[in-house]
Amino acid sequence: MRKTVHLCLSSHDEVLFRSKADLAFGFNCFALASLTTESRALAEGRLSTHHHSIVQADSPRELMFRNRNAYSRYFNTKYKRKGRLGEKHYFLLEIEGLYHTLAALNYVNRQGLHHGLAATPFDYPHCSANAFFQKQLGKDAVPELLRPSCRHLFLPSNVSLPEQYRMDDTGMILPKDVLDTAYVEELYISPRNYLYQMNRNSNDARDIQAQKEENHMEPVTLEGMEAGVPDFDPRLTKTFEQGKVNYDRMTDMELCQLVDERILPKISSIPETASVYDIPFDKRTKLYDWLWQKNQTSRYQRNDPLFGGKTITEAQLSRCLCMKYDPKR
């Protein structure tokens, strides 16, 4: 029996996506897992340390297995890594009822806003917020598409992609070809209501009450949706929801790019295929100390060649270097 569920895979000691190419491939793996398990994908959002999705599936476990397995093979091959990617157990929340479903959709579509990465839900490109009511909101322009002969470069090996699934020039399958946008738009009723839902505050008292009156299930809340996600304080959400983005904070993606593209090639014996997983742990520790001290001394220097005046956290540096964070360090 098909169930509506929220799925979340997270990682505490390392990032899941180190580059935009990883984010694109990760979405493709999710799209293919939804296709092969005959699941209805409703919404999704990818951040460096976790991936959210709302799906209707007969077997959420099979969907998650296919998604994680395909992406792990890609990630491990690219970065010369071994083993399971992400936490051993993923998070699953069953959803039942209109108000519960809308609350879950809202949280996933507002990922960038909740984590202080964007001033509005629509400003974060790695979630499904821009996939709905595209014509009415002026977002229906078709991006430059990838040539069919190049599609295999952005898919797991031995995978055939249906022709109706288009790819943009970055190699990512178009979200509107994967998500059941018509179904989701029916739930939101109108573009105006969708905009309202994207701009309302989390854990709104009226929304919580509507969910309680709908059925016996626990209300969908931000704390519940983000359960197990690393380095996130729900109390910051009220600040982030005002669109107050700290542009002086370096993102995980920017830090990984700095490490992978500018630092590792200089210290690796094989610069062309340098990977943080190739660096012995003791050298990673020294690199950690050097980068942390460098950031502390250069955080007020806008012309700093490495950080450009942006700040980082110790937990962030630990996961970007694939080291378990020790607050007593």
NORNOR-V15422 format. One record per residue. N is the residue number from 1. SS is DSSP state (hx for helix, st for strand, lp for the rest). OMEGA is omega as a letter, one per 20 degrees, with the letter a starting at -180 (* if undefined). D_LAST is the distance of its C-alpha to the last C-alpha in Angstrom with 1 decimal. Layout:
BEGIN
{{N;SS;OMEGA;D_LAST} {N;SS;OMEGA;D_LAST}}
END
This chain:
BEGIN
{{1;lp;a;49.2} {2;lp;r;47.2} {3;st;r;44.4} {4;st;a;42.5} {5;st;r;38.8} {6;st;r;35.5} {7;st;r;33.1} {8;st;r;29.5} {9;st;a;27.3} {10;st;r;23.5} {11;lp;a;20.4} {12;lp;a;16.8} {13;lp;r;15.0} {14;lp;r;17.4} {15;lp;r;20.1} {16;lp;a;23.7} {17;lp;a;25.4} {18;lp;a;24.3} {19;lp;r;27.6} {20;hx;r;30.8} {21;hx;r;32.5} {22;hx;r;30.2} {23;hx;r;30.9} {24;hx;a;34.6} {25;hx;r;34.6} {26;hx;r;32.7} {27;hx;r;35.4} {28;hx;r;38.1} {29;hx;r;36.7} {30;hx;a;36.8} {31;hx;a;40.3} {32;hx;r;41.6} {33;hx;r;40.2} {34;hx;a;42.0} {35;hx;a;45.1} {36;hx;r;45.3} {37;lp;r;44.7} {38;lp;r;47.3} {39;lp;r;44.8} {40;st;r;45.2} {41;st;a;42.1} {42;st;a;42.0} {43;st;r;38.7} {44;st;r;35.4} {45;st;a;32.2} {46;st;r;29.5} {47;st;a;26.0} {48;lp;a;23.2} {49;lp;a;21.6} {50;st;a;24.8} {51;st;r;28.6} {52;st;r;31.0} {53;st;r;34.7} {54;st;a;37.8} {55;st;r;40.5} {56;st;a;43.6} {57;st;r;43.7} {58;lp;a;45.6} {59;lp;r;42.6} {60;hx;a;39.2} {61;hx;r;37.6} {62;hx;r;39.6} {63;hx;a;38.8} {64;hx;r;35.0} {65;hx;a;35.4} {66;hx;a;37.4} {67;hx;a;35.1} {68;hx;a;31.9} {69;hx;a;33.6} {70;hx;a;35.2} {71;hx;r;32.1} {72;hx;r;29.9} {73;hx;r;32.5} {74;hx;a;32.5} {75;hx;a;28.7} {76;hx;r;28.3} {77;hx;a;31.2} {78;hx;a;30.2} {79;hx;r;26.6} {80;lp;a;27.4} {81;lp;r;25.4} {82;lp;r;26.4} {83;lp;a;26.3} {84;lp;r;26.3} {85;lp;a;25.0} {86;lp;r;23.5} {87;lp;a;23.1} {88;lp;a;25.6} {89;lp;r;27.5} {90;lp;a;28.6} {91;st;r;29.6} {92;st;r;33.3} {93;st;r;35.2} {94;st;a;39.0} {95;st;a;40.8} {96;lp;r;44.4} {97;lp;a;46.5} {98;hx;a;46.9} {99;hx;r;44.7} {100;hx;a;41.8} {101;hx;r;42.2} {102;hx;r;42.3} {103;hx;r;39.2} {104;hx;r;37.2} {105;hx;r;38.7} {106;hx;a;37.7} {107;hx;a;34.1} {108;hx;a;33.8} {109;hx;a;35.8} {110;lp;a;33.7} {111;hx;a;30.3} {112;hx;r;29.7} {113;hx;a;30.7} {114;hx;a;28.5} {115;lp;r;25.4} {116;lp;a;26.3} {117;lp;a;27.2} {118;lp;a;30.9} {119;lp;r;33.3} {120;lp;r;35.6} {121;hx;a;35.5} {122;hx;a;37.9} {123;hx;r;35.7} {124;lp;a;33.1} {125;lp;a;34.8} {126;lp;r;32.9} {127;st;a;34.5} {128;hx;a;38.1} {129;hx;a;38.8} {130;hx;a;41.2} {131;hx;a;43.1} {132;lp;a;45.3} {133;lp;a;48.5} {134;lp;a;48.1} {135;lp;a;51.8} {136;lp;a;51.9} {137;lp;r;48.7} {138;lp;a;49.7} {139;lp;a;47.1} {140;lp;r;49.5} {141;lp;a;49.7} {142;lp;r;49.2} {143;lp;r;46.6} {144;lp;a;47.5} {145;st;r;47.7} {146;lp;r;46.7} {147;lp;a;49.5} {148;hx;a;50.3} {149;hx;a;50.1} {150;hx;a;46.4} {151;hx;a;45.3} {152;hx;a;44.4} {153;hx;a;41.6} {154;hx;a;39.6} {155;lp;r;40.3} {156;lp;a;39.4} {157;lp;r;41.8} {158;lp;r;45.2} {159;lp;r;45.0} {160;lp;a;48.0} {161;lp;r;47.5} {162;lp;a;50.4} {163;lp;a;52.2} {164;lp;r;51.7} {165;lp;a;47.9} {166;lp;r;47.5} {167;st;r;44.6} {168;st;a;43.6} {169;lp;r;43.1} {170;lp;a;39.4} {171;lp;r;40.4} {172;lp;r;39.4} {173;st;a;42.0} {174;lp;a;43.3} {175;hx;a;41.9} {176;hx;r;45.4} {177;hx;a;46.8} {178;hx;a;44.3} {179;st;r;43.9} {180;lp;a;46.9} {181;hx;a;47.1} {182;hx;r;50.7} {183;hx;a;49.6} {184;hx;r;46.6} {185;hx;r;48.8} {186;hx;r;51.3} {187;hx;a;48.7} {188;hx;r;47.9} {189;lp;a;51.6} {190;lp;r;51.6} {191;hx;a;49.6} {192;hx;r;49.6} {193;hx;r;48.1} {194;hx;r;45.5} {195;hx;r;44.5} {196;hx;a;44.5} {197;hx;r;42.2} {198;hx;a;39.8} {199;hx;r;39.7} {200;lp;a;39.7} {201;lp;r;36.7} {202;lp;r;34.8} {203;lp;r;35.7} {204;lp;a;39.0} {205;hx;r;40.9} {206;hx;r;44.1} {207;hx;r;42.3} {208;hx;a;40.8} {209;hx;r;44.2} {210;hx;r;46.0} {211;hx;a;43.7} {212;hx;a;44.4} {213;hx;a;48.1} {214;hx;r;48.1} {215;lp;a;47.2} {216;lp;a;45.4} {217;lp;r;42.1} {218;lp;r;38.9} {219;lp;r;38.6} {220;lp;a;36.4} {221;lp;r;33.6} {222;hx;a;30.6} {223;hx;r;28.3} {224;hx;a;30.2} {225;hx;a;30.2} {226;lp;a;26.5} {227;lp;r;25.6} {228;lp;a;22.8} {229;lp;a;21.9} {230;lp;r;18.2} {231;lp;r;16.7} {232;lp;r;20.0} {233;lp;a;21.1} {234;hx;a;24.9} {235;hx;r;25.3} {236;hx;a;24.8} {237;hx;a;27.8} {238;hx;r;30.3} {239;hx;a;29.0} {240;hx;a;28.8} {241;lp;r;32.3} {242;lp;r;33.8} {243;lp;a;33.0} {244;lp;a;30.4} {245;lp;r;28.5} {246;lp;a;25.7} {247;lp;r;26.9} {248;lp;r;24.4} {249;st;r;21.6} {250;lp;r;21.3} {251;lp;r;21.9} {252;hx;a;20.3} {253;hx;r;23.6} {254;hx;r;23.6} {255;hx;r;20.1} {256;hx;r;21.2} {257;hx;r;24.4} {258;hx;a;22.8} {259;hx;a;20.9} {260;hx;a;23.8} {261;hx;a;26.7} {262;hx;a;25.7} {263;hx;a;22.9} {264;hx;r;23.3} {265;hx;a;27.1} {266;hx;a;26.4} {267;hx;a;24.2} {268;lp;r;25.9} {269;lp;r;28.9} {270;lp;a;30.6} {271;hx;a;29.9} {272;hx;a;32.3} {273;hx;a;30.3} {274;lp;r;26.8} {275;lp;r;24.2} {276;hx;r;20.5} {277;hx;r;21.1} {278;hx;a;23.0} {279;lp;r;20.1} {280;lp;a;18.7} {281;hx;a;15.1} {282;hx;r;14.4} {283;hx;r;16.1} {284;hx;r;14.3} {285;hx;r;10.9} {286;hx;r;12.9} {287;hx;r;14.3} {288;hx;a;11.2} {289;hx;a;10.3} {290;hx;a;14.0} {291;hx;a;14.5} {292;hx;r;11.9} {293;hx;r;13.4} {294;hx;a;16.8} {295;hx;a;16.6} {296;hx;a;15.7} {297;hx;a;18.7} {298;hx;a;21.0} {299;lp;r;20.6} {300;lp;a;23.9} {301;lp;a;25.8} {302;lp;a;27.9} {303;lp;r;29.2} {304;lp;a;25.8} {305;lp;a;26.7} {306;lp;a;23.4} {307;lp;r;22.2} {308;lp;r;25.5} {309;lp;a;23.9} {310;lp;a;22.1} {311;st;r;18.6} {312;lp;r;15.8} {313;lp;r;12.8} {314;hx;r;9.3} {315;hx;r;10.7} {316;hx;r;13.8} {317;hx;r;12.6} {318;hx;a;10.9} {319;hx;r;14.3} {320;hx;r;16.3} {321;lp;r;15.0} {322;lp;r;15.4} {323;lp;r;11.9} {324;lp;a;10.7} {325;lp;r;8.2} {326;lp;a;5.4} {327;lp;r;5.5} {328;lp;a;3.8} {329;lp;*;0.0}}
END
